[in-house]
């Protein structure tokens, strides 16, 4: 695996981008597995998919990580809010809509 600085041609940088994309997809699959497990645990505890305090905690965390990595926190927050909404929808597909839950 090369760093971006080690790439000296467009072919090399494109290959590296493709490797990073694969890594990102693998990480998203790991995250999805965690979401699926969270849905099973929430079902046992009768918790809803959306827990607003947790949503905002995740957003605060990724904003901080974005700043630490030199990325624009507003852009990362927007991206992550989409990821969070997808995750909640995934949980709801296993739990049922929050309006049907007692929690």
Secondary structure as UniProt FT lines:
FT   HELIX           4..6
FT   HELIX           10..45
FT   HELIX           52..68
FT   TURN            69..70
FT   HELIX           73..95
FT   HELIX           98..100
//
